[in-house]
Amino acid sequence: MHLSDYYFRSDLFQVEPGETEDPNPPLHGKQLAHWLAEKLGARGYQAPDVIPEDWGWCVMCRRTPFFLWVGCGGTLEEGAPRDEAALVPVRDILWHCFAEAEVPFWRRLWGRLDVRPELETLAGHLEAILRAEPAIRLVEAP
C-alpha cells in the first residue's frame, strides 16, 4: 500500500561520484536516503536500512510483520543534461519520496493484516521531516 507522495527541490543533497551507476542511472538520492534514515531513526524507527533499488532508494523502517519503508530518489528535469560521467547539478533534480507498506505473500496466506495505522504514522513523520527542513521546498507533482 502506497501513501503520501512528496516532490521537492533542495540543494541539501548532492549526487555523489559514481552514484549514477548505483542503483540505476539516472536515478539519484543516496544522500537523501541516508538523511531520511537518520531523521526516521530520531523518531523511533530502529536503525533504518538504506537499500539501493532499480527505481531509487529504499529506507527500510521495519520488516515484521510487514515491510514498512520510505522510497526516495531524484530524477533529472526534462531537458537537463544527461552526461552520466559528470556530476549532476542539484538544480536539475526533482526529489521525490513516499511511504509504503508491503505484506509479504506468505503473510497474506495467514489472513489480512491492517497496515494502514502504521503506514499513516510513517507518512506523518515523513511529511513533518520534510516540512521542518528549511532547505526543502515542496512542489506540486509533475
C-alpha positions, -999 to +999 in steps of 0.1 A: +000+000+000+014+033-011+008+066+007+018+102+005+039+113-024+061+143-018+080+162-045+105+189-037+135+209-046+166+212-024+203+218-026+208+199+007+215+166-012+243+162-037+248+135-063+279+115-052+306+104-077+296+070-091+261+073-078+246+072-113+260+037-116+243+026-083+215+016-084+203+026-119+210+058-139+197+084-140+181+079-105+198+097-077+192+101-039+218+082-019+224+113+004+186+118+006+181+082+017+207+084+044+194+117+056+159+103+059+172+072+077+188+094+103+157+115+107+134+085+110+158+069+135+155+100+156+117+095+155+119+060+169+125+037+139+153+013+149+183+017+126+166+020+093+184+003+065+192+021+032+189-002+002+196+007-034+168-004-058+164-002-095+138+025-091+157+046-065+164+041-028+145+023+000+147+033+036+135+001+054+120+011+087+108-024+097+105-059+083+080-077+105+051-085+105+052-065+072+076-043+054+073-006+062+095+017+042+101+050+026+110+052-011+130+081-023+152+094-051+156+122-076+151+124-113+166+149-138+143+175-151+131+173-187+158+187-209+186+186-183+220+173-195+223+135-190+260+130-191+265+102-166+302+109-163+296+144-149+281+153-116+246+164-119+237+199-107+211+196-079+191+225-095+182+199-123+169+173-099+133+169-088+134+149-055+106+125-046+097+104-016+067+083-004+057+060+024+050+023+016+038-008+034+041-043+019+027-075+033+048-105+021+030-131+002+034-158+028+019-135+055-012-129+033-018-166+034-025-164+071-051-137+069-055-099+065-030-076+082-041-040+088-010-019+078-029+014+075-023+028+110+014+023+109+017+035+073-002+067+082+021+072+111+052+068+089+037+092+063+030+117+090+066+115+102+078+118+066+058+149+060+069+165+093+105+158+085+103+174+051+083+204+062+107+211+092+137+214+069+142+250+056+164+238+027+135+218+013+108+234-009+078+212-015+064+215-051+034+201-070+037+166-085+048+167-121 
